[in-house]
């Protein structure tokens, strides 16, 4: 595999080509693969936002994709989680489909970052949260390589019903967004990046973020 090739992880839950096309459009060398060995050997990994927390983990664990992602991240491979891909980074999520095989209230995630994913509370605002909304940068965000040339309050595209809870590490939060509650809409720790929104659907701002990820992969 090419040294800087980015693998978009295919966990068989939807069309991932829009992510791959967007990464290619900003100069990335990208492929889509479900093969754990290909994931382990990638120069960069993107875990996209498709499906539900429980469905994704129910596929990734027995196929060894989860282990491949964790091993690659631990070895320093740059990683970008998009929407659900961000959520799967964490210890646990409350999104499930009635499958009691996990046991307990939570579905275990990849456990790369510490914290929980919980549902947005419906009330005055509709859930799922769908459409354009703002990202408000933290001090961490102003230093984050993924957000170079991204303006404070930039509009990006969301579609989700679950978001990071209040138990995530404050030192990793790149941006926050306000919708039914305030939640971390982007995070960063070492070689690990995650965004709750969809950069591949976020016009120029999204392409800037993907271009910055390609630059990170190239070192």
DACORFEN-V924358 format. One record per residue. N is the residue number from 1. SS is DSSP state (helix for helix, strand for strand, loop for the rest). Layout:
# DACORFEN-V924358
{{N SS} {N SS}}
This chain:
# DACORFEN-V924358
{{1 loop} {2 loop} {3 loop} {4 loop} {5 loop} {6 strand} {7 strand} {8 strand} {9 strand} {10 loop} {11 loop} {12 loop} {13 loop} {14 loop} {15 loop} {16 loop} {17 helix} {18 helix} {19 helix} {20 helix} {21 helix} {22 helix} {23 helix} {24 helix} {25 helix} {26 loop} {27 loop} {28 loop} {29 loop} {30 strand} {31 strand} {32 strand} {33 strand} {34 loop} {35 loop} {36 helix} {37 helix} {38 helix} {39 helix} {40 helix} {41 loop} {42 loop} {43 loop} {44 strand} {45 strand} {46 strand} {47 strand} {48 loop} {49 loop} {50 loop} {51 loop} {52 loop} {53 helix} {54 helix} {55 helix} {56 helix} {57 helix} {58 helix} {59 helix} {60 helix} {61 loop} {62 loop} {63 loop} {64 loop} {65 helix} {66 helix} {67 helix} {68 helix} {69 helix} {70 helix} {71 helix} {72 helix} {73 helix} {74 helix} {75 loop} {76 loop} {77 loop} {78 strand} {79 strand} {80 strand} {81 strand} {82 strand} {83 loop} {84 helix} {85 helix} {86 helix} {87 helix} {88 loop} {89 loop} {90 loop} {91 loop} {92 strand} {93 strand} {94 loop} {95 loop} {96 loop} {97 loop} {98 loop} {99 loop} {100 helix} {101 helix} {102 helix} {103 loop} {104 loop} {105 loop} {106 loop} {107 strand} {108 strand} {109 loop} {110 loop} {111 loop} {112 loop} {113 loop} {114 loop} {115 loop} {116 strand} {117 strand} {118 strand} {119 strand} {120 loop} {121 loop} {122 loop} {123 loop} {124 loop} {125 loop} {126 loop} {127 loop} {128 loop} {129 strand} {130 strand} {131 strand} {132 strand} {133 strand} {134 strand} {135 strand} {136 strand} {137 strand} {138 loop} {139 loop} {140 loop} {141 helix} {142 helix} {143 helix} {144 loop} {145 helix} {146 helix} {147 helix} {148 loop} {149 loop} {150 loop} {151 loop} {152 loop} {153 loop} {154 strand} {155 strand} {156 strand} {157 strand} {158 strand} {159 strand} {160 strand} {161 loop} {162 strand} {163 strand} {164 strand} {165 loop} {166 loop} {167 loop} {168 loop} {169 loop} {170 helix} {171 helix} {172 helix} {173 strand} {174 strand} {175 strand} {176 strand} {177 strand} {178 strand} {179 loop} {180 loop} {181 loop} {182 strand} {183 strand} {184 strand} {185 strand} {186 strand} {187 strand} {188 strand} {189 strand} {190 loop} {191 loop} {192 strand} {193 strand} {194 strand} {195 strand} {196 loop} {197 loop} {198 loop} {199 helix} {200 helix} {201 helix} {202 loop} {203 helix} {204 helix} {205 helix} {206 helix} {207 helix} {208 helix} {209 helix} {210 helix} {211 helix} {212 helix} {213 helix} {214 helix} {215 helix} {216 helix} {217 helix} {218 helix} {219 loop}}
